[in-house]
């Protein structure tokens, strides 16, 4: 039985899509760490919510004024038929997980994430994803403004610039979130939850 605290917490797995992860080949253990977090959450009844970037055919949601996304408009990237838009198979959703599609950098923009969180009674968010300076930073700011209590799993975030990742996780996120490692968070889940088996 999940604790009341776990029932009010959700783990967000953001932008861990095949086409995005392919840009970050330097950390070969990232998916293993993220998998540990996902398994720990499932074992103690914390909902796992995947947030992905995705567009309709023709990218009608993309503005020509968007510095981040305008170049996609003439391609099929992150459209319905793009294999790169799929969540990486090593950390793919299972029955009971939730997938939310967003239209911009932050997890809340163009998605129904807030409706899902409100319906689940979620008050606490645990953030993971790619990139630290992209979806994670944007979502930390937006979620803090919405009065969610936040935890960032520093080693389950990834950025192309290690120094940017370090500054954000060590100096910036701590103003609005608790910043911990996956091992620290996993131990907290086990103490608070239902004695899950050790992670593989």
C-alpha positions as CSV (number, residue, x, y, z in Angstrom):
1,X,0.0,0.0,0.0
2,X,1.5,3.4,-1.0
3,X,1.7,6.0,1.7
4,X,-0.4,9.1,1.6
5,X,2.8,11.1,0.8
6,X,3.5,8.8,-2.2
7,X,-0.1,9.2,-3.4
8,X,0.5,13.0,-3.6
9,X,3.8,12.7,-5.5
10,X,4.4,12.1,-9.2
11,X,7.7,11.3,-11.0
12,X,8.0,13.3,-14.3
13,X,10.2,11.7,-17.0
14,X,10.6,14.4,-19.5
15,X,11.8,14.4,-23.2
16,X,13.5,11.0,-22.9
17,X,12.8,10.3,-26.6
18,X,14.9,8.5,-29.1
19,X,15.7,11.5,-31.2
20,X,16.6,13.6,-28.2
21,X,18.7,11.1,-26.4
22,X,20.7,10.5,-29.6
23,X,22.2,14.0,-29.2
24,X,23.7,13.1,-25.8
25,X,26.0,10.1,-26.3
26,X,28.5,11.0,-23.7
27,X,26.7,9.5,-20.6
28,X,26.2,5.8,-21.2
29,X,24.8,5.2,-17.7
30,X,22.0,7.8,-17.9
31,X,19.2,5.4,-18.8
32,X,20.3,2.9,-16.1
33,X,20.0,5.6,-13.5
34,X,16.7,6.8,-14.8
35,X,15.4,3.3,-14.9
36,X,16.2,2.9,-11.2
37,X,14.1,6.0,-10.4
38,X,11.2,4.7,-12.5
39,X,11.2,1.3,-10.9
40,X,11.5,2.8,-7.4
41,X,8.5,5.0,-8.1
42,X,6.4,2.2,-9.4
43,X,7.2,-0.1,-6.5
44,X,5.9,2.4,-3.9
45,X,2.9,3.6,-5.9
46,X,4.2,6.9,-7.1
47,X,2.6,7.7,-10.5
48,X,5.1,7.8,-13.4
49,X,4.2,10.5,-15.9
50,X,6.1,10.7,-19.2
51,X,6.2,14.2,-20.8
52,X,7.1,14.2,-24.5
53,X,7.3,16.8,-27.3
54,X,5.0,16.0,-30.2
55,X,3.3,17.7,-33.1
56,X,0.5,17.0,-35.6
57,X,1.4,16.4,-39.2
58,X,2.6,19.6,-40.8
59,X,3.5,21.1,-37.4
60,X,0.6,23.6,-37.2
61,X,1.4,24.2,-33.5
62,X,4.9,25.6,-34.4
63,X,5.2,29.4,-34.9
64,X,7.7,30.8,-37.4
65,X,8.7,33.1,-34.6
66,X,9.8,30.2,-32.4
67,X,13.6,30.1,-32.2
68,X,13.5,26.6,-30.7
69,X,11.0,24.9,-33.1
70,X,10.6,26.9,-36.3
71,X,13.2,24.8,-38.2
72,X,11.1,21.7,-37.5
73,X,8.1,23.0,-39.5
74,X,9.4,21.7,-42.9
75,X,10.3,18.3,-41.5
76,X,8.6,15.3,-39.9
77,X,10.6,15.6,-36.7
78,X,8.5,14.8,-33.6
79,X,5.4,14.3,-35.8
80,X,3.2,11.2,-35.6
81,X,5.3,9.1,-37.9
82,X,8.7,10.1,-36.6
83,X,10.5,7.1,-34.9
84,X,12.6,9.6,-33.0
85,X,9.6,10.9,-31.2
86,X,9.2,7.6,-29.4
87,X,10.1,7.2,-25.7
88,X,13.4,5.4,-25.4
89,X,12.6,1.6,-25.2
90,X,14.9,1.1,-22.2
91,X,12.6,3.3,-20.0
92,X,9.3,2.8,-21.9
93,X,6.0,3.2,-20.1
94,X,4.1,0.2,-18.8
95,X,0.4,-0.2,-18.1
96,X,-0.7,2.4,-15.6
97,X,1.9,5.0,-16.6
98,X,0.7,8.2,-18.1
99,X,2.0,10.0,-21.3
100,X,1.5,13.7,-21.7
101,X,2.3,15.5,-25.0
102,X,3.6,19.1,-24.8
103,X,4.2,21.7,-27.6
104,X,7.0,23.8,-26.2
105,X,10.0,23.5,-24.0
106,X,8.3,23.4,-20.6
107,X,6.2,20.5,-19.5
108,X,3.0,22.6,-18.9
109,X,2.9,24.5,-22.2
110,X,0.4,23.1,-24.7
111,X,-0.2,19.9,-22.6
112,X,-2.9,18.7,-20.2
113,X,-0.3,18.0,-17.5
114,X,-1.8,20.3,-14.9
115,X,-5.3,18.7,-15.4
116,X,-3.7,15.3,-14.9
117,X,-1.8,16.4,-11.7
118,X,-4.9,18.1,-10.3
119,X,-7.1,15.0,-10.9
120,X,-4.5,12.8,-9.2
121,X,-4.3,15.1,-6.3
122,X,-0.5,15.6,-6.8
123,X,1.2,18.2,-4.7
124,X,4.8,17.1,-5.1
125,X,6.8,16.6,-8.3
126,X,10.1,14.7,-8.8
127,X,11.7,15.9,-12.0
128,X,14.0,14.1,-14.4
129,X,14.7,14.6,-18.1
130,X,16.7,16.0,-21.0
131,X,17.9,18.7,-21.1
132,X,18.7,20.2,-17.7
133,X,18.8,23.7,-19.3
134,X,15.7,23.0,-21.3
135,X,12.6,21.1,-20.1
136,X,13.9,20.7,-16.6
137,X,14.7,24.3,-16.0
138,X,11.5,25.5,-17.6
139,X,9.4,23.0,-15.7
140,X,11.1,23.9,-12.3
141,X,10.2,27.5,-12.8
142,X,6.6,26.8,-14.0
143,X,5.9,24.2,-11.3
144,X,7.3,26.4,-8.5
145,X,5.0,29.2,-9.7
146,X,2.1,26.8,-9.4
147,X,3.1,26.0,-5.8
148,X,4.2,22.4,-6.3
149,X,6.8,21.1,-4.0
150,X,9.8,20.0,-6.1
151,X,12.6,17.5,-6.1
152,X,15.1,17.3,-8.9
153,X,17.1,14.1,-9.4
154,X,20.4,15.7,-10.5
155,X,21.9,12.5,-12.0
156,X,18.6,11.7,-13.9
157,X,18.9,15.0,-15.8
158,X,21.3,15.4,-18.7
159,X,22.7,18.4,-20.6
160,X,25.0,18.8,-23.5
161,X,27.1,21.2,-21.4
162,X,28.3,19.6,-18.2
163,X,29.1,23.0,-16.6
164,X,25.6,24.3,-17.3
165,X,24.2,21.2,-15.7
166,X,26.5,21.6,-12.7
167,X,25.5,25.3,-12.2
168,X,21.8,24.6,-12.5
169,X,21.8,21.6,-10.2
170,X,24.3,23.0,-7.6
171,X,23.4,26.7,-7.6
172,X,20.1,27.4,-9.3
173,X,17.5,24.7,-8.7
174,X,18.1,24.6,-5.0
175,X,16.2,27.9,-4.6
176,X,13.0,26.2,-5.6
177,X,13.6,22.5,-5.3
178,X,15.3,19.9,-3.3
179,X,18.2,18.5,-5.4
180,X,19.3,14.9,-4.7
181,X,20.7,11.9,-6.5
182,X,18.6,9.0,-7.6
183,X,20.2,6.8,-4.9
184,X,19.3,9.3,-2.2
185,X,15.7,9.5,-3.5
186,X,15.4,5.8,-3.9
187,X,16.4,5.3,-0.2
188,X,13.8,7.8,0.8
189,X,11.1,6.0,-1.2
190,X,12.0,2.7,0.4
191,X,11.8,4.2,3.9
192,X,8.5,5.9,3.2
193,X,6.9,3.1,1.1
194,X,6.3,-0.6,1.3
195,X,9.8,-2.1,1.5
196,X,10.5,-2.5,-2.2
197,X,13.1,-5.0,-3.4
198,X,16.6,-3.6,-4.3
199,X,16.9,-2.1,-7.7
200,X,18.6,-4.1,-10.4
